[in-house]
Amino acid sequence: MSNSDQFTTRAYTPVGSQSSETRSAFITRTYNHLMASIILFTLIEFWLFSTGLAEQIASVLLSGSWLLVMGAFIVVSWIASRVAGTSESLGAQYAALGGFIVAEAIIFVPLLYMANSMAPGVITSAAGVTLLGFGGLTAVAFTTRKDFSFLGGMLRWAMILALVAIVSAVIFGFSLGTWFSVAMVGVAGAAILYDTSNVLNHYPEDRYVAGALQLFASVALMFWYVLQLFMASRD
């Protein structure tokens, strides 16, 4: 979840204040890269599971604390977003996006492995709900043209509180429960609104790869917790 304050290394003109042709080209590039990111993520997961590597990765990651995997998911999202948002080089943005997709694919393996073992079919259902939610929230941002930048501070606090909750659960050995997943789905929804608005209004014209990474991070966050809710409902 980046904001316009990241783009301070040189003067820039937000794409939201440029011509309709420039905005249209930027939006097309951003969402094409987002779609390509989702497809690449899916292909990596198919490859990991078809080769048997997913079972090995899941075994290693699940041998520790599952809560630490959850914490790693949030931290990796934040780091990749910062790198992409502050990189003026297109190559650096692509490197951040590619590295983030690979890291997310690996971190997702234990959750997908458990979901596939415990509740076959739940992954497809969760993916469908996530895409519907993303589409609906994106439509809200596009049609209202409201600037949701005011959500930035609240989202940062929410992510800090989530990390504190995860660390506390690891230290003191309590379960975060279903309500934590419900709250995080809400946070992910707010992140999609914020990021979509931010990309449309505040990103420079040359940061479409960074914009795609930002949106992909929010979609991944929603999918992560929607899938956990579906799994909890099958228990």
C-alpha positions as CSV (number, residue, x, y, z in Angstrom):
1,M,0.0,0.0,0.0
2,S,2.1,2.9,-1.2
3,N,1.2,6.5,-1.4
4,S,2.2,9.5,-3.4
5,D,4.9,10.4,-0.9
6,Q,7.0,7.6,-2.3
7,F,7.6,9.5,-5.5
8,T,9.8,12.2,-4.2
9,T,13.2,11.4,-5.8
10,R,12.4,13.7,-8.8
11,A,9.6,16.0,-10.0
12,Y,6.7,14.1,-11.6
13,T,3.2,14.7,-12.9
14,P,0.5,12.4,-11.5
15,V,-1.2,10.5,-14.3
16,G,-4.5,11.7,-12.9
17,S,-3.8,15.2,-14.0
18,Q,-2.7,14.3,-17.5
19,S,-4.7,13.8,-20.7
20,S,-7.4,11.2,-21.1
21,E,-5.2,9.4,-23.7
22,T,-2.3,9.2,-21.2
23,R,-4.5,8.0,-18.4
24,S,-6.1,5.4,-20.6
25,A,-2.8,4.1,-21.7
26,F,-1.5,4.0,-18.2
27,I,-4.5,2.1,-16.9
28,T,-4.4,-0.4,-19.7
29,R,-0.7,-1.1,-19.0
30,T,-1.2,-1.4,-15.3
31,Y,-4.1,-3.8,-15.5
32,N,-2.5,-5.9,-18.2
33,H,0.5,-6.3,-15.9
34,L,-1.8,-7.2,-13.1
35,M,-3.5,-9.9,-15.1
36,A,-0.1,-11.2,-16.3
37,S,1.0,-11.3,-12.6
38,I,-2.0,-13.3,-11.6
39,I,-1.5,-15.7,-14.5
40,L,2.2,-16.1,-13.7
41,F,1.4,-16.7,-10.0
42,T,-1.1,-19.4,-11.0
43,L,1.3,-21.1,-13.4
44,I,4.0,-21.2,-10.7
45,E,1.6,-22.8,-8.3
46,F,0.6,-25.4,-10.9
47,W,4.2,-26.2,-11.5
48,L,5.1,-26.5,-7.8
49,F,2.2,-28.9,-7.2
50,S,2.7,-30.9,-10.4
51,T,6.4,-31.5,-9.7
52,G,5.9,-32.4,-6.0
53,L,7.9,-29.4,-4.8
54,A,4.8,-28.0,-3.1
55,E,4.7,-30.9,-0.6
56,Q,8.4,-30.4,0.2
57,I,8.0,-26.6,0.6
58,A,4.8,-27.0,2.7
59,S,6.6,-29.6,4.9
60,V,9.5,-27.2,5.6
61,L,7.4,-24.1,6.2
62,L,4.8,-25.9,8.3
63,S,7.5,-27.4,10.5
64,G,7.8,-24.0,12.1
65,S,5.0,-21.8,13.2
66,W,2.1,-21.2,10.8
67,L,1.8,-17.7,12.3
68,L,5.3,-16.9,11.2
69,V,4.4,-17.8,7.7
70,M,1.5,-15.3,8.0
71,G,3.9,-12.7,9.3
72,A,6.3,-13.3,6.4
73,F,3.4,-12.8,4.0
74,I,2.7,-9.3,5.3
75,V,6.4,-8.3,5.5
76,V,7.2,-9.5,2.0
77,S,4.2,-7.5,0.6
78,W,5.4,-4.4,2.3
79,I,9.0,-4.7,1.2
80,A,8.2,-5.4,-2.5
81,S,5.7,-2.5,-2.5
82,R,8.3,-0.1,-1.2
83,V,10.9,-1.2,-3.7
84,A,8.6,-0.9,-6.7
85,G,7.2,2.4,-5.5
86,T,10.5,4.1,-5.0
87,S,12.3,2.7,-8.1
88,E,12.5,5.0,-11.1
89,S,14.1,2.3,-13.2
90,L,11.6,0.2,-15.1
91,G,14.0,-2.8,-14.8
92,A,14.0,-2.4,-11.0
93,Q,10.2,-2.3,-11.0
94,Y,10.0,-5.5,-13.0
95,A,12.6,-7.1,-10.7
96,A,10.5,-6.2,-7.7
97,L,7.3,-7.5,-9.3
98,G,8.9,-10.7,-10.5
99,G,10.5,-11.3,-7.1
100,F,7.3,-10.6,-5.3
101,I,5.3,-13.0,-7.4
102,V,7.8,-15.8,-6.8
103,A,8.0,-15.0,-3.1
104,E,4.2,-15.0,-2.8
105,A,3.9,-18.2,-4.7
106,I,6.2,-19.9,-2.2
107,I,4.6,-18.4,0.9
108,F,1.2,-19.4,-0.4
109,V,2.2,-23.1,-0.8
110,P,1.4,-24.2,2.7
111,L,-2.0,-22.6,2.7
112,L,-2.9,-24.0,-0.7
113,Y,-1.5,-27.4,0.3
114,M,-3.7,-27.6,3.4
115,A,-6.7,-26.3,1.5
116,N,-6.3,-28.9,-1.2
117,S,-5.9,-31.7,1.3
118,M,-8.6,-30.7,3.8
119,A,-11.3,-29.2,1.5
120,P,-10.9,-30.0,-2.2
121,G,-12.5,-27.4,-4.4
122,V,-12.3,-24.6,-1.8
123,I,-9.4,-22.9,-3.6
124,T,-11.5,-22.3,-6.8
125,S,-14.4,-21.0,-4.7
126,A,-12.1,-18.6,-2.7
127,A,-10.4,-17.4,-5.9
128,G,-13.8,-16.7,-7.5
129,V,-15.0,-14.7,-4.4
130,T,-11.7,-12.8,-4.4
131,L,-12.0,-11.8,-8.1
132,L,-15.6,-10.8,-7.6
133,G,-14.7,-8.7,-4.6
134,F,-11.8,-7.1,-6.4
135,G,-13.9,-6.4,-9.4
136,G,-16.7,-4.8,-7.3
137,L,-14.3,-2.6,-5.3
138,T,-12.4,-1.6,-8.5
139,A,-15.8,-0.5,-10.1
140,V,-16.5,1.6,-7.0
141,A,-13.1,3.4,-7.3
142,F,-13.6,3.9,-11.1
143,T,-17.2,5.1,-11.0
144,T,-17.1,7.3,-7.9
145,R,-13.7,8.8,-8.8
146,K,-13.3,9.4,-5.1
147,D,-9.8,9.9,-3.7
148,F,-9.4,7.2,-1.1
149,S,-6.0,8.4,0.0
150,F,-7.4,9.1,3.5
151,L,-7.4,5.3,4.0
152,G,-3.6,5.2,3.9
153,G,-3.0,6.0,7.6
154,M,-5.6,3.6,8.8
155,L,-4.3,0.8,6.6
156,R,-0.8,1.2,7.9
157,W,-2.0,1.0,11.5
158,A,-4.1,-2.0,10.6
159,M,-1.1,-3.8,9.2
160,I,1.0,-2.9,12.2
161,L,-1.7,-4.2,14.5
162,A,-2.0,-7.4,12.5
163,L,1.7,-8.0,12.8
164,V,1.6,-7.3,16.6
165,A,-1.3,-9.8,16.9
166,I,0.6,-12.4,15.0
167,V,3.8,-12.0,17.0
168,S,1.8,-12.0,20.2
169,A,0.0,-15.2,19.2
170,V,3.4,-16.8,18.5
171,I,4.8,-15.8,21.8
172,F,1.8,-16.5,24.0
173,G,0.5,-19.5,22.0
174,F,-3.1,-18.4,21.4
175,S,-5.2,-18.7,18.3
176,L,-6.2,-15.6,16.3
177,G,-9.5,-17.3,15.3
178,T,-11.9,-16.7,12.5
179,W,-12.6,-13.1,13.4
180,F,-9.0,-12.1,12.6
181,S,-9.5,-13.5,9.1
182,V,-12.8,-11.6,8.8
183,A,-11.1,-8.4,9.9
184,M,-8.2,-8.9,7.4
185,V,-10.6,-9.5,4.5
186,G,-12.0,-6.0,5.4
187,V,-8.5,-4.6,5.5
188,A,-7.8,-6.1,2.1
189,G,-11.0,-4.6,0.7
190,A,-9.9,-1.2,2.0
191,A,-6.5,-1.7,0.5
192,I,-7.9,-2.4,-2.9
193,L,-10.0,0.8,-2.8
194,Y,-7.0,2.8,-1.6
195,D,-4.5,1.3,-4.0
196,T,-6.9,1.6,-7.0
197,S,-7.6,5.2,-6.2
198,N,-3.9,5.9,-5.6
199,V,-2.8,4.3,-8.9
200,L,-5.5,6.3,-10.8
201,N,-4.8,9.6,-9.2
202,H,-1.2,9.8,-7.9
203,Y,1.1,7.5,-9.7
204,P,3.5,8.9,-12.3
205,E,3.0,7.7,-15.9
206,D,6.1,5.5,-15.8
207,R,5.1,3.5,-12.7
208,Y,2.6,1.2,-14.2
209,V,4.6,-1.9,-13.2
210,A,4.7,-0.6,-9.6
211,G,1.0,0.0,-9.8
212,A,0.4,-3.5,-10.9
213,L,2.5,-4.8,-8.0
214,Q,0.6,-2.7,-5.6
215,L,-2.8,-4.0,-6.8
216,F,-1.5,-7.6,-7.0
217,A,-0.4,-7.3,-3.3
218,S,-3.9,-6.3,-2.3
219,V,-5.5,-9.1,-4.4
220,A,-3.2,-11.6,-2.8
221,L,-4.0,-10.3,0.7
222,M,-7.7,-10.7,0.1
223,F,-7.3,-14.2,-1.4
224,W,-5.1,-15.3,1.5
225,Y,-7.8,-14.5,4.1
226,V,-10.9,-15.4,2.0
227,L,-9.3,-18.9,1.5
228,Q,-8.8,-19.2,5.3
229,L,-12.4,-18.3,5.9
230,F,-13.5,-21.0,3.4
231,M,-11.3,-23.5,5.1
232,A,-12.7,-22.6,8.5
233,S,-16.2,-23.1,7.2
234,R,-15.4,-26.6,6.1
235,D,-14.1,-27.6,9.6
